[in-house]
Amino acid sequence: MKRPVMKRSIVIDGHKTSVSLEDGFWEALRDIADEHRETLSQLIGRINAGRTSNNLSSSIRLFVLGCYRDPLDSQKPVDVALSEASSPK
């Protein structure tokens, strides 16, 4: 049985931190990074750089949601999804 939330250590811009996400978000994040030929650390670093909230895990979830929200927009550039995830609603 999969654990609902996985805490993992990751290096972002040379700094080690830990992020807690559900397995589905980790899998989706890896898929997005692969599609854009980035490492997971690079993608999370870009999410981190553009976030407006104090919670990196929440910013990552919003980013993933933005990438998958509209099936017709599955090729949305990462930069667009990043700006949507960090903009206040």
Secondary structure, 3 states (H helix, E strand, C coil): CCCCCEEEEEEECCEEEEEEECHHHHHHHHHHHHHCCCCHHHHHHHHHHHCCCCCHHHHHHHHHHHHHCCHHHCCCCHHHHHHHHHCCC
